[in-house]
Amino acid sequence: MGSARVCLVDELVERVDDQDRVLGVVVGRRQAIREGWLHRVAVTVCRDERGRILVHRRSEQLSRFPGLYEVMVGGAVNVGESYIQAAARELAEELGIRALPRLLFTFLNRSGLSPHWLGVHEAVVPDAMAADADEVAWHGWLTEPELRSALLEWRFTPDSHEAFSRYLAFRTARS
């Protein structure tokens, strides 16, 4: 998640409290992770017109979780951004897609490198995309049953399992 180019310049994020309220303190994302300070991350579950879910493998050159698979596309919410703005920016940066994702829910995620608030979005996106090779080594479309199998067999990022479980529970409760 986040831009590979950020390895040179640290992203600036806002610290938030345990209720996801902005504290007005701006820090570098690396420091927030190192210190375990709460900040915001926005991710999007991408579906195509047939309902399949986009899965991708992170580039080997990324500093966080190189080569692992992910169910969602996303990254840090920068200073002054909303979850939705960050999610839309990340879709453009990582996949070359202009889309307005819909925020479904947020939760305090403790399964990543450090605790953070995770805003989970959903977007229907085109099959054809121009994925950034610095970010995405491979991508493909899986049905929900195929994805459930892949989650057991492939190496996914730590927060993929929890965030996707919550996403499925949210969709079930909504229908």
Summary of the structure (lengths in Angstrom):
residues: 175
radius of gyration: 15.1
end to end distance: 29.2
largest distance: 44.1
contacts: 562
relative contact order: 0.21
helix: 29%
strand: 34%
